[in-house]
Structure formats: structure tokens, C-alpha cells
Amino acid sequence: MWNYIEKVVIEVLMDHFDCHPQLQDSTKKALENLIAKKKDASVNWAREIIEMERLAAGFHTCNYAASCNRLLAQGTSFMEIINNPKVDIMALHMMSTVRKMMINREMVEAIVTYLKSPYDGCGIERIMEHSPEISKKRRT
């Protein structure tokens, strides 16, 4: 599910950065890093929810708990878990996380931080430098 979200978010932003190709690579990498962090946080959140359910004796069938644990251990997609009505909350969690990333400006901050980094994002000054051809044309 997170792979799909990553694909859509990056595709939409690359559309918006179409006129700024010098920013596309750094923007994409910054978003990949941010979404990876959110994905890890969601995995941890899901583990906590499952553990709370287990402690509260909320699991009525051993098969359900075993399949959740198996999927989490494999690090596979949450689609099988999300399709189970007992954990529709996972889908809501993911939607909320993506919405917060946009509203709380986490994406903008991640992109700017990455662009400022002289090592990862090549530094904003270096990205914004004009090629020698363009500099030559501006001088004339």
C-alpha cells in the first residue's frame, strides 16, 4: 500500500516540478526518504495495535493473529490485513498519515532539508547554478 502511495505522491509532484528539472531528482529522493520513515512508523504502529488487541484478548481466532504476525514478519504489504474488517483502522491510519504529511508541510520541510544538504541533495546553490552556456548567454 505504501508503495502505491509513494508512486502517486511522487508522480503528482514531478508533474508540478516539470518546469524545474534541476529539482526533480532531489525532490524525488527527499520524498522517498520521508515516505520510508512513514512506512516504518506505520509498521510499528500496526505492531502496537496488534499487541494491544492480543493483550485485550481481542483476537477471536488464532488464524487471524497468526496471519497478521506472519505478514508483519515478512514485511509484506498490509493489503491482506487491511481487507480484514477488524483492522480497517490501518487504512484510516495511512490516509491520516498522508494527509498530515501534506497539511503539516512535512513534505516541504523534507524537500528543503534535502536540498540544503551539500552531500545528499547536492546543495541548493549547486543545483541552481546555471550551465556555462546559459551563463555565457546572460553576460551577452
Stockholm file with secondary structure:
# STOCKHOLM 1.0

chainA/1-140         MWNYIEKVVIEVLMDHFDCHPQLQDSTKKALENLIAKKKDASVNWAREIIEMERLAAGFHTCNYAASCNRLLAQGTSFMEIINNPKVDIMALHMMSTVRKMMINREMVEAIVTYLKSPYDGCGIERIMEHSPEISKKRRT
#=GR chainA/1-140 SS CHHHHHHHHHHHHHHHTTTCHHHHHHHHHHHHHHHHHHHHHHHHHHHHHHHHHHHTTCCCCHHHHHHHHHHHHHTCCSHHHHTSGGGHHHHHHHHHHHHHHHHTTHHHHHHHHHHHCTTTSCCHHHHHCCCHHHHHHHHC
#=GC SS_cons         CHHHHHHHHHHHHHHHTTTCHHHHHHHHHHHHHHHHHHHHHHHHHHHHHHHHHHHTTCCCCHHHHHHHHHHHHHTCCSHHHHTSGGGHHHHHHHHHHHHHHHHTTHHHHHHHHHHHCTTTSCCHHHHHCCCHHHHHHHHC
//
